[in-house]
Amino acid sequence: MWKWDWLGMSSLKAEGTVERAMNIMHNGLAILQQGRVLVTDRLHGHILSVLLDIPHVLLDNCHQKLSSFHNTWTRGLKNCRLADNAEDASRYVMELLDEYGDSLPPRLTAADIKEKL
């Protein structure tokens, strides 16, 4: 298990904000694709996991932002579980690990994701 947060991410030097944002995005994509199951409490983590076909668990917060989004747009996804607490999240991780085994989705780049859209 590896804990990581977007806020702690550094990026390569860039001329402007767009280039810096692209560097951060590419770093983020690489990090998200390293594991077999992702647990996230961030909406962007969920959206990228959907686009990258990464099995993941959404850990909702007190504002129910993730559960609202999930119930509206992504409820039917087979590779996503919604958890209210860490205990449920751990149980769902084990379910997804059993379901997906050692298989990992293919690694994708930002260009690959753009093609899927």
N, C-alpha and C positions, 0 to 999 in steps of 0.2 A: 504494500500500500504506500502511496506517495501523496503527500499533501502539498498543494501548490495554489497560489492565488495570482490572478491577473495583475493585481496592484504591485506585486514584487517583480514584475517582468521588466527586464532591461531590453533595449533594442540597439541595433547598430546605429552609428551616426548617420544622420540624414540631412539633406539640404533644407527640406521644408516639412511641414506637418503632414502632408499627404504621404510623402515617402516614409516618414517615421511611422505613420499609421499602418502602412503596408508592411513594414518590417515587423511591427508588433503582431499583425495578423498572421504572417507566415510563421513566426515563432510560436504563436498560440496554436495554430493548426498542427505543427510538428509535435507539440507537447500533448495535445488532446489525443493524438493517434498513437501514443506510446503504450497505453494500457489496454486491457481487455474489457473493462467496465469502468465507466466514469460516474462519479457521484458529484453532482453540482447543485449549488444553490443560486446559480446565476442564469438569467434568461438567455444570455448569449452562449453560455456553455450548452444549454439545451438545444438552441437553434443550430449551432454548429454540429452537435452530435447527431441531430436529425439529418443534416446535409451530408455528413460524413458516414452515416449509417453505423454509428458507434453505440453499442448497448450502454444504457445509462439510467441512473436513478436521479430523479429530481427531489431535492430536499426542500420542501416548502418553508416559507417564513411566516411571521405573524400577520403579514399583509395579504397573504394568499395570492400574490402576484403570479407565481409559477403555476399553482393549481388552476387559477382562472385561465391562464394562457393554455395550459395543457388540456383542460376540459373543453375549451372552445375549439382549439385547432389541432391538437396532436393526440387526443385520447385513444384513438384506434391503433397507434403504433405498437407493434409487437416487441420492439427492443427498448421500451421505455417503461419505467415504473415511477409512481409518485409516492413519496414518503413524507410523513408528518414529523418524524423524529429519527435520531441516529439508529435506534434499535431496528425500526422498520427498514431503514436504508440498508443496514447490514444484511438483513434477511433477503431483501430484494437483490442485492449484489450476488449473494450465493445462488439465488434462483437463476439469475442471468448467466453466471459462470457455469452452472449445470447445463443450462439450455444451449449456450454457445460454445462450451468446451474451450479448447485451445485456439479456436479460430479467431482471427482478427480480420476486420474489414480491410480491403486494400487501402494503402496510403494514398491520399489525394492532395493535390495542390489547390490553390485558390482558383487557378484556371479550370481545373477539373470541376470544381463546385459551380463555377459560372456556367459551364456547359450543361450541368444538371438542371439549372434553373430554366 
